Amino acid sequence: QGSVDCPNLEFEYGDADGHSAELAELYSYTEEPELSHNRRCFEEDFHSQVPDRRWLELDRARQKAYVMHLLDGLEVVNRDRRLRVARAILYLAQGVFGDCDNEGDVLHWSRHNSFLLYQLGTFSAFLELLNMEIENSQSCSSAVRKPAVSLADSTELRVLLSVMYLLVENIRVEQETDPPEWKTCRETFRTELSFPVHTEEPFALLLFTMVTKFCSGNAPHFPIKKVLLLLWKVLLFTLGGFEALQAMKVRRREELGLPPLPEDSIQVVRGMRAASPPTYAIELVEQQQQPPQQQQQKRGHRSRRPLMKQDSLDIYNERDPFKSDEGGVDEEDSDDVDSGMEGELDLLERDAILPALPAQRPPIDRVSFPKGLPWAPKVRQKDIEHFLEASRNKFIGFTLGQDTETLIGLPRPIHESVKTLKQHKYVSISDVQIKNEEELEKCPMSLGEEEVQETPCEVLYRAMLYNLPQNMIALLKILLAAAPTSKAKTDSINILADVLPEEMPITVLQSMKLGIDVNRHKEIIVKSISALLLLLLKHFKLNHIYQFEYASQHLVFANCIPLILKFFNQNILSYITAKNSISVLDYPHCTVCDLPELTAESLEAGDNNQFCWRNLFSCINLLRILNKLTKWKHSRTMMLVVFKSAPILKRALKVKQAMMQLYVLKLLKIQTKYLGRQWRKSNMKTMSAIYQKVRHRMNDDWAYGNDIDARPWDFQAEECTLRDSIEAFNSRRYDKARDSEFAPVDNCLQSVLGQRLELPEDFHYSYELWLEREVFSQPIRWEELLHCQ
């Protein structure tokens, strides 16, 4: 689809999709036969225990008694019997759909049973079984030896993870009708997952371990989609979603005595309207190449044709930022500039993109300008210092360092400017944390021990600290394998183990169904990784800026920036409107409705949604991660420039969704000063959109490139300085062994010699030999004492 055909997308961003959609994405379509298998396992056991009754008819006491009977069945040694009982429990968590008439009933009983199962200790029992399965070396070794791993290799793990996911997701989601008992239960469960009692580590760490084990190739049978979905939902449940994060931020600012936030960013973004995307040169060129008769029919007259030439400069708008501005316009199509990323676009991809762009221009929408700009401007302390330094150099001839109060000798307009800057000064929580960290580094003795609040985020970071680099690399490896732009390579990991059936499809219809299932599977993996990475970065940043910087730096070192740009180097509009789902096969619809006969036509048609929620959600998350990694980092901004991200990002503006456009425009804004005058001249529509939608920094010279930051920079030094600060923070706060250098030293000869030392039993046999070798035969160099520092 061309940009001109893309309507405004009615998309509401949130922590996750609707409840039933999130449950449906847990299962792949190839797992559908297992739903009836779970039901059989439950009904065989249930009717032997409670004859002639249905689950829905039992009172609470009888339901509890039966669940306790099932939990006892998990203790048996026989693996197959244990699996049958686990399947029966999974059927309960799935909402006993055999007794229900519609989807609403299935979801109601799924929630009801999840709370009941949790209250009786099901989660703890399944956690023990999960640990056993992870350590099961027999399954691992047989999966490693197999040429092709399929669904059958992960049956036990999939059942266990499905039960745990349903418990977490059903208990996590709040509803107004929840009884007080459920609310208490929710808080208990959150605490149990955040602050482990029996084990040393939070539950999320176990899932991270599964991810790294899967990526290392030691456990190729792990159902990675289910692991990632569960990990994301556990983090969302324990750390809190975006609304909770905003509330925590407001509270933290109050505690630090900082002024309140100028606005609620979530509400501002929700109130934004999408801008019309920039006109694309390819459309203009196609219009010029039409026969004159068609042009006259479509435009009425040809008098506007000479204007096309002016507008068609857009096709040459991507220039090498390192060439001088005086040269002519670069003879290079904007879409070919992506060679910095991937080489030229494949011919197949090019054919898919170009013919889809229609020749006809739509009627131009009337532009309605908002009253005022959406964001209050912000000014950093550093900006005021830079402004005063430049003013003093100009008018007085010397500077006063970081002094922002003394204005003697400066003209009146400068006084007014400083006053305005100070009115909009914004001190972030990160600024306060960095300042505190510098003071703790300078005066470790006098300031004493730092009081660290024991939050779920702090507990998680402390547990993840030493394996965090491997965790980030593993997540990015899986993201790379799931990205639609990545080519199948022999060395890439197999992420399809929990979607491929044992017997490969024979008919065309089966192949189409599996193809949709595989694409859907990859989309869900991208969605869960993008969401959990963003959640981690945002929570780490609020908890402590250097925790965020540690995670960010390892993402950058693991090539996260080019990976996200590679992801966007596709027809992003096709990705967002992809129809890789078969709604009649989605849970819970498939459990209560008779399935119609699937045909190739019905599979091709897909659903009639305007866009795919999960794909738009993934795109926004990845753009937000890219913004988090590059904000205020000149070295990383230069990576965006070097990888020629401008044409890739500009194509993403075709999607008419305000939030996605905002994050694309932010990324374009930070690199505008490096792109050269010609680029800015050719992209005035984009520049206007940046001005209207992105927050202003009062003396940020983003549009002109005269700023000090646009000059050559020692980028490596910037990253090294940051790395030193992170290491100093981690060693001070988490390496307790390093604190011994500040412990008082015993200088009394009597007490030192009087200490009893544990000596080995045979020491007295070799004592004389040791004395001869270590003491008598070593000459004492007294003069060295004089030179000792």
Salt bridges, closest charged atoms under 4 A:
GLU22 OE1 - LYS233 NZ 2.82
GLU22 OE2 - LYS527 NZ 2.80
GLU25 OE1 - LYS527 NZ 2.70
GLU25 OE2 - ARG614 NH1 3.02
GLU31 OE2 - ARG158 NH1 2.87
GLU31 OE1 - LYS226 NZ 2.76
GLU34 OE1 - ARG87 NH1 3.71
GLU34 OE2 - ARG158 NH2 2.96
GLU43 OE2 - ARG39 NE 3.01
GLU44 OE1 - ARG84 NH2 2.41
ASP45 OD2 - HIS69 NE2 3.07
GLU57 OE1 - ARG53 NE 3.80
GLU57 OE2 - ARG54 NE 3.46
GLU133 OE2 - ARG79 NH1 3.09
ASP153 OD1 - LYS146 NZ 2.61
GLU156 OE2 - ARG79 NE 3.27
GLU169 OE2 - HIS19 ND1 3.88
GLU169 OE1 - ARG172 NE 3.08
GLU169 OE1 - LYS233 NZ 3.35
ASP178 OD1 - ARG111 NH2 2.49
ASP178 OD2 - ARG186 NH2 2.71
GLU181 OE2 - ARG60 NH2 3.37
GLU187 OE2 - ARG190 NH1 2.61
GLU243 OE2 - ARG270 NH2 3.28
GLU255 OE1 - ARG252 NE 3.93
GLU263 OE2 - ARG695 NH2 3.01
ASP311 OD2 - ARG361 NH2 3.81
ASP314 OD1 - LYS650 NZ 3.01
ASP325 OD1 - ARG319 NH1 4.00
ASP330 OD2 - LYS323 NZ 3.88
ASP335 OD1 - ARG651 NH1 2.67
ASP336 OD1 - ARG350 NH2 2.49
ASP338 OD2 - ARG651 NH2 3.10
GLU342 OE2 - LYS487 NZ 3.98
ASP346 OD2 - LYS487 NZ 3.65
ASP383 OD1 - ARG380 NH2 3.39
GLU405 OE2 - LYS422 NZ 3.34
GLU416 OE2 - ARG412 NH2 3.95
GLU437 OE1 - HIS544 NE2 3.71
GLU437 OE2 - ARG732 NE 2.81
GLU449 OE1 - LYS736 NZ 3.99
GLU450 OE1 - ARG732 NH2 2.86
GLU450 OE2 - ARG733 NH2 2.91
GLU454 OE2 - ARG462 NH2 2.60
GLU458 OE1 - ARG733 NH1 3.07
ASP498 OD1 - HIS521 NE2 3.43
GLU523 OE1 - ARG614 NE 2.92
GLU549 OE2 - LYS633 NZ 3.00
ASP586 OD1 - ARG520 NH2 3.74
ASP707 OD2 - LYS673 NZ 3.31
ASP709 OD2 - HIS634 NE2 3.59
GLU719 OE2 - ARG636 NE 2.85
GLU774 OE2 - ARG773 NE 3.32
